Amino acid sequence: MRALSLEAITQIRKIEEGMEQEKSDARARAQKLAADAEREGRELLKAGAEKARGENAAAMERAQAEAAKRREAILAKAAEDCAALKAQAGKRMGRAVEAILERVVER
């Protein structure tokens, strides 16, 4: 075997050091990319959660408004029905009083 010259050995070491530096740089870039991706993912999740909360709040407000409208409609119908029943009862009141008086007088 031929002995390697000092110049060749120095050149090989420089190349090896350069390769090690490139590996180290590549690892650092990969770690930075992973950290950036994780940070961006958390930001997207946070933004999505905030958007969902806003949409849920808006949907809840719409549902409450619709429920209030339905409640008012039901109460108005119930008031109409009560008024109609009172009117019918008022029309029959005279006959009911007469029937009661007749029963009381008969005893």
C-alpha positions as CSV (number, residue, x, y, z in Angstrom):
1,M,0.0,0.0,0.0
2,R,1.1,3.5,-0.7
3,A,1.2,5.9,2.2
4,L,-1.1,8.8,1.8
5,S,0.5,12.2,1.7
6,L,-0.1,14.7,4.4
7,E,-1.8,16.9,1.8
8,A,-4.3,14.1,0.9
9,I,-5.0,13.3,4.6
10,T,-5.6,17.0,5.3
11,Q,-7.9,17.2,2.3
12,I,-9.9,14.2,3.4
13,R,-10.2,15.6,6.9
14,K,-11.5,18.9,5.5
15,I,-14.0,17.0,3.4
16,E,-15.1,14.9,6.4
17,E,-15.4,18.0,8.5
18,G,-17.5,19.7,5.8
19,M,-19.7,16.7,5.6
20,E,-20.2,16.7,9.4
21,Q,-21.0,20.4,9.3
22,E,-23.5,19.8,6.5
23,K,-25.1,17.0,8.6
24,S,-25.3,19.2,11.6
25,D,-26.8,22.0,9.5
26,A,-29.3,19.6,8.0
27,R,-30.3,18.4,11.5
28,A,-30.7,22.0,12.7
29,R,-32.9,22.8,9.6
30,A,-35.0,19.7,10.2
31,Q,-35.5,20.6,13.8
32,K,-36.4,24.2,12.9
33,L,-38.9,23.0,10.3
34,A,-40.5,20.5,12.7
35,A,-40.7,23.3,15.4
36,D,-42.2,25.7,12.9
37,A,-44.7,23.1,11.7
38,E,-45.7,22.3,15.2
39,R,-46.1,26.0,16.1
40,E,-48.2,26.6,12.9
41,G,-50.3,23.6,13.7
42,R,-51.0,24.9,17.2
43,E,-51.9,28.3,15.7
44,L,-54.3,26.7,13.2
45,L,-55.9,24.6,15.9
46,K,-56.3,27.7,18.1
47,A,-57.8,29.7,15.2
48,G,-60.1,26.9,14.4
49,A,-61.3,26.6,18.0
50,E,-61.9,30.4,18.2
51,K,-63.8,30.3,14.9
52,A,-65.9,27.3,16.2
53,R,-66.7,29.2,19.4
54,G,-67.8,32.2,17.5
55,E,-70.0,30.1,15.2
56,N,-71.5,28.3,18.2
57,A,-72.2,31.5,19.9
58,A,-73.9,32.9,16.8
59,A,-75.9,29.7,16.4
60,M,-77.0,29.9,20.1
61,E,-78.1,33.5,19.7
62,R,-80.1,32.5,16.6
63,A,-81.7,29.6,18.4
64,Q,-82.6,31.7,21.4
65,A,-84.1,34.4,19.2
66,E,-86.2,31.7,17.4
67,A,-87.2,30.2,20.7
68,A,-88.3,33.6,22.0
69,K,-90.4,34.1,18.9
70,R,-92.0,30.7,19.3
71,R,-92.6,31.4,23.0
72,E,-94.4,34.6,22.2
73,A,-96.5,32.9,19.5
74,I,-97.5,30.2,21.9
75,L,-98.4,32.6,24.7
76,A,-100.4,34.7,22.3
77,K,-102.4,31.6,21.1
78,A,-102.9,30.6,24.7
79,A,-104.2,34.1,25.6
80,E,-106.6,33.9,22.6
81,D,-107.8,30.4,23.7
82,C,-108.3,31.6,27.3
83,A,-110.3,34.6,26.0
84,A,-112.5,32.4,23.8
85,L,-113.1,30.0,26.7
86,K,-114.0,32.9,29.0
87,A,-116.4,34.2,26.4
88,Q,-118.1,30.8,26.0
89,A,-118.3,30.4,29.8
90,G,-119.8,33.9,30.1
91,K,-122.5,33.0,27.6
92,R,-123.4,29.9,29.6
93,M,-123.2,31.5,33.0
94,G,-126.8,32.6,33.1
95,R,-128.1,29.1,32.3
96,A,-125.7,27.6,34.8
97,V,-126.8,30.0,37.6
98,E,-130.5,29.2,36.8
99,A,-129.8,25.4,36.9
100,I,-128.0,25.7,40.2
101,L,-130.8,27.9,41.7
102,E,-133.4,25.4,40.5
103,R,-131.6,22.6,42.3
104,V,-131.2,24.5,45.5
105,V,-134.8,25.6,45.5
106,E,-136.0,22.1,44.8
107,R,-134.3,20.7,47.9
